[in-house]
Amino acid sequence: MTEASRDTRRAMAAIREILDGRDPVRDRPQVLITLDHVVSALLLAAMEQDHRKAVAMLNEGTVPHVEERIALHASRTGDRK
């Protein structure tokens, strides 16, 4: 299995845990609060509890890559929305 395949499996497992049976649309506020907690905690852990580095990584690394992934999804689906 490639590392990309492993990343996809990890992401899907994380999604299942974050949703925890909740509907992502109907329960959007609660789901997004959980996502906020996960992202914050993981950034702090990866940046050795340095909140300045965690915020910098969010702004300079994480957000641009998330935007790229969303744009890729839009291009693959024909940008239906």
C-alpha positions in Angstrom: 0.0 0.0 0.0 1.3 3.4 -0.9 1.7 6.2 1.6 -1.0 8.2 -0.3 -3.4 5.2 0.2 -2.5 5.1 3.9 -3.1 8.8 4.2 -6.5 8.4 2.7 -7.4 5.5 5.1 -6.2 7.6 8.0 -8.3 10.5 6.8 -11.4 8.4 6.4 -10.9 6.9 9.9 -10.5 10.4 11.4 -13.7 11.5 9.6 -15.7 8.6 11.1 -14.4 9.5 14.6 -15.2 13.2 14.2 -18.7 12.5 12.9 -19.3 9.8 15.5 -22.7 9.1 14.0 -23.7 12.7 13.6 -25.0 14.1 10.3 -22.4 16.4 8.8 -25.1 18.8 7.5 -27.7 18.7 10.2 -25.1 18.7 13.0 -22.7 21.0 11.2 -22.0 23.3 14.2 -21.1 20.5 16.5 -19.1 18.6 13.9 -17.0 21.7 13.0 -16.4 22.5 16.7 -14.9 18.9 17.0 -12.8 19.6 13.9 -11.6 22.8 15.4 -10.5 20.9 18.6 -8.7 18.2 16.5 -6.8 20.7 14.3 -5.8 22.9 17.3 -4.6 19.9 19.3 -2.7 18.3 16.5 -1.0 21.6 15.5 0.0 22.2 19.0 1.4 18.7 19.4 3.3 18.9 16.1 4.7 22.3 17.0 5.8 21.1 20.4 3.1 23.1 22.3 4.4 26.4 20.8 1.2 28.3 20.1 3.0 30.9 17.8 4.4 28.1 15.6 1.0 26.3 15.6 -0.7 29.4 14.4 2.0 30.0 11.8 1.6 26.4 10.5 -2.1 26.8 10.4 -1.9 30.0 8.3 1.1 29.3 6.2 0.8 25.5 5.7 -2.5 24.0 6.6 -5.0 26.5 5.2 -3.3 26.7 1.8 -3.2 22.9 1.5 -6.8 22.6 2.5 -7.8 25.2 -0.1 -5.8 23.2 -2.7 -7.6 20.0 -1.9 -11.0 21.7 -2.1 -10.1 23.3 -5.4 -9.0 19.8 -6.7 -12.3 18.4 -5.6 -14.1 21.2 -7.4 -12.2 20.6 -10.6 -12.8 16.8 -10.5 -16.6 17.2 -9.9 -17.0 19.9 -12.5 -17.4 22.7 -9.9 -21.1 22.0 -9.5 -21.5 24.6 -6.7 
